[in-house]
Amino acid sequence: MSGELDAIKQRRLEQMQQQQAQQQGAAAQQAQQQQQVEEAKQSILRNILTPEAKERLTTVKIARPQLVEQVEMQLISLAQSGQLRTKIDDAKLKALLQQLQSRKRDTTIKHI
C-alpha cells in the first residue's frame, strides 16, 4: 500500500513540475512577443517623431501613461495608413496631446 502511495505521489509531483515548466515557457514566450511588439512600436515612433517630440512623449508618459499609449497608437495608425507626410515635431505633438486631453470629461462631485 505504501509503495502505491509513493508511486502516486511521485507521478503527481512529476505532473506538477511539467505544468510549471509549461507555464514558465508560455510566460517567457509571451514576454518575448511583447518585447518584439514594443521594439517595433518604438522603431516606428523613431521614424515619425522628431527627437524633441520623442523626448516630450517620454516625459508625458511618466505622468500620463494611458494618454501617451493612446497617442502612440494613433500616430502609428496614421503612419501605417500613409496619412503622415512629414515627421511630427514638438509643436504638432503638443497640439495633439492638448486635443486628446480636452476630450476627457471632468468629473465633479456635488454634495447635497
C-alpha positions in Angstrom: 0.0 0.0 0.0 2.8 2.4 1.0 4.6 1.6 -2.3 1.5 2.5 -4.3 1.0 5.8 -2.4 4.6 6.7 -3.0 4.2 6.0 -6.7 1.1 8.2 -6.9 2.8 11.0 -5.1 5.8 10.7 -7.4 3.5 10.8 -10.5 1.6 13.8 -9.2 4.9 15.6 -8.4 6.1 15.0 -11.9 2.8 16.3 -13.4 3.1 19.4 -11.3 6.7 20.0 -12.4 5.7 19.6 -16.1 2.8 22.0 -15.7 5.1 24.5 -14.0 7.7 24.2 -16.8 4.9 24.7 -19.5 3.6 27.8 -17.7 7.1 29.2 -17.5 7.7 28.5 -21.1 4.4 30.2 -22.1 5.2 33.2 -19.9 8.6 33.5 -21.5 7.2 33.3 -25.0 4.5 35.9 -24.2 7.2 38.3 -22.7 9.3 37.8 -25.8 6.3 38.7 -28.1 5.5 41.7 -26.0 9.1 42.9 -26.3 9.1 42.4 -30.1 5.9 44.4 -30.3 7.3 47.2 -28.1 10.5 47.3 -30.2 8.5 47.5 -33.5 6.4 50.3 -31.9 9.5 52.3 -30.8 11.1 51.8 -34.2 8.0 53.3 -36.0 7.9 56.2 -33.5 11.5 57.0 -34.0 10.8 57.3 -37.8 7.8 59.6 -37.4 8.8 61.8 -34.4 11.5 64.4 -34.2 13.9 63.9 -31.2 12.2 66.8 -29.3 8.7 65.2 -29.8 10.0 61.8 -28.7 11.5 63.4 -25.6 8.2 65.2 -24.8 6.3 61.9 -25.3 8.7 60.1 -22.9 8.3 62.9 -20.3 4.5 62.9 -20.5 4.5 59.1 -20.3 5.7 59.4 -16.7 2.6 61.3 -15.6 0.0 60.1 -18.1 0.9 56.6 -19.4 -2.6 55.9 -20.8 -2.7 59.2 -22.7 0.7 58.5 -24.2 -0.4 55.0 -25.2 -3.4 56.4 -26.9 -1.3 59.0 -28.8 1.3 56.4 -29.8 -1.4 54.1 -31.2 -3.0 56.9 -33.1 0.4 58.1 -34.6 1.3 54.5 -35.5 -2.1 54.0 -37.2 -1.7 57.2 -39.2 1.8 56.3 -40.2 0.8 52.8 -41.3 -2.1 54.1 -43.3 0.2 56.6 -45.1 -1.6 59.7 -43.8 1.6 61.2 -42.2 3.6 63.1 -44.9 6.2 64.7 -42.6 7.7 64.0 -39.2 5.7 65.1 -36.1 7.5 67.9 -34.4 7.2 69.1 -30.8 4.5 71.7 -31.6 2.3 69.2 -33.5 2.7 66.7 -30.7 1.7 69.3 -28.1 -1.4 70.2 -30.1 -2.3 66.5 -30.4 -1.8 66.0 -26.7 -4.0 69.0 -25.9 -6.7 67.9 -28.3 -6.9 64.4 -26.7 -6.7 65.8 -23.2 -9.6 68.2 -23.9 -11.8 65.2 -24.9 -11.6 63.9 -21.4 -14.6 64.8 -19.3 -14.2 66.5 -16.0 -16.0 64.7 -13.2 -17.4 66.7 -10.3 -18.9 65.5 -7.2 -21.7 67.6 -5.7 -22.6 67.2 -2.1 -26.3 67.7 -1.5 
